[in-house]
Amino acid sequence: DEFMRLLKNAEGMRGEQFLQKLFYGFGKLTAREISYLACGDAEATLDQMDPKAFSDAFFSVTDRVRNGNFEPCLIYDGKEHLEDKSPLDFSFLFLKQNNTKT
């Protein structure tokens, strides 16, 4: 299919770069999460991943968006006590790459 063809032509590129370069609307955090879901490494290059796993992770996330299946996630800095923490970023889905749910 077209997605797999695009993957083959982008070997050596990091997964997040591939998604942000070829698909409008992918933020870095979401693109990194797709890479993480595919291979357990948010910074992996496409040649370090199984193409099918990357494709499956991509379509899993885009299907969630299409279906309105959101699970908001707020990322805080690493301070020990919640009352001392400051928000750093947020996402529409639970981020496994950060291994924290808040």
C-alpha positions as CSV (number, residue, x, y, z in Angstrom):
1,D,0.0,0.0,0.0
2,E,1.0,3.7,-0.2
3,F,2.1,4.0,3.4
4,M,4.5,1.1,3.1
5,R,5.9,2.5,-0.1
6,L,6.6,5.8,1.6
7,L,8.3,4.0,4.5
8,K,10.6,2.1,2.1
9,N,11.7,5.4,0.5
10,A,12.5,7.0,3.9
11,E,14.9,4.5,5.5
12,G,17.4,6.1,7.9
13,M,14.9,8.8,8.8
14,R,13.6,8.9,12.4
15,G,9.9,7.9,12.7
16,E,8.9,11.2,14.1
17,Q,10.7,13.0,11.2
18,F,8.9,10.9,8.6
19,L,5.5,11.6,10.0
20,Q,6.0,15.3,10.5
21,K,7.5,15.7,7.0
22,L,4.9,13.7,5.1
23,F,1.7,14.2,7.1
24,Y,0.2,17.6,8.0
25,G,-0.9,18.0,11.6
26,F,1.4,15.6,13.4
27,G,3.0,17.2,16.4
28,K,6.4,16.0,17.6
29,L,4.9,14.4,20.7
30,T,2.3,12.3,18.8
31,A,4.9,11.4,16.1
32,R,7.3,10.2,18.8
33,E,4.5,8.2,20.5
34,I,3.8,6.4,17.3
35,S,7.5,5.4,17.0
36,Y,7.4,4.3,20.7
37,L,4.3,2.2,20.1
38,A,6.0,0.6,17.1
39,C,9.3,-0.4,18.7
40,G,9.6,0.9,22.2
41,D,12.0,3.7,21.2
42,A,10.6,7.2,20.5
43,E,13.8,8.2,18.7
44,A,14.3,5.1,16.5
45,T,14.9,5.4,12.8
46,L,12.6,3.6,10.4
47,D,15.3,1.0,9.5
48,Q,15.4,0.1,13.3
49,M,11.6,-0.7,13.2
50,D,9.5,-3.4,11.7
51,P,7.6,-1.5,8.9
52,K,4.3,-3.4,9.7
53,A,4.6,-2.4,13.4
54,F,5.1,1.2,12.5
55,S,2.2,1.1,10.1
56,D,0.0,-0.5,12.7
57,A,0.9,2.1,15.3
58,F,0.3,4.9,12.8
59,F,-3.2,3.6,11.8
60,S,-4.1,2.8,15.4
61,V,-3.5,6.4,16.5
62,T,-5.2,7.9,13.4
63,D,-8.2,5.6,13.9
64,R,-8.5,6.9,17.5
65,V,-8.6,10.4,16.2
66,R,-11.1,9.6,13.5
67,N,-13.4,7.8,16.0
68,G,-13.0,10.5,18.7
69,N,-11.4,8.1,21.1
70,F,-9.4,10.5,23.3
71,E,-7.7,10.0,26.6
72,P,-6.2,13.4,27.6
73,C,-2.8,13.3,29.2
74,L,-0.9,16.1,31.0
75,I,2.9,15.8,31.4
76,Y,4.5,17.5,34.3
77,D,8.1,18.3,35.1
78,G,10.0,15.8,37.3
79,K,9.6,17.4,40.6
80,E,8.8,15.1,43.5
81,H,5.6,16.6,44.9
82,L,2.5,17.2,42.7
83,E,1.9,20.6,44.2
84,D,5.4,21.7,43.1
85,K,5.0,20.4,39.6
86,S,4.5,22.5,36.5
87,P,2.8,21.3,33.3
88,L,5.2,20.8,30.4
89,D,2.9,19.4,27.6
90,F,-0.3,17.6,26.9
91,S,-1.7,15.1,24.5
92,F,-5.0,13.7,23.3
93,L,-3.9,10.2,24.1
94,F,-2.1,8.5,27.0
95,L,1.6,8.6,26.3
96,K,3.4,5.4,27.0
97,Q,6.8,7.0,26.1
98,N,6.6,9.1,29.3
99,N,5.3,6.2,31.4
100,T,3.1,8.5,33.5
101,K,-0.6,9.1,33.6
102,T,-1.9,12.3,35.2
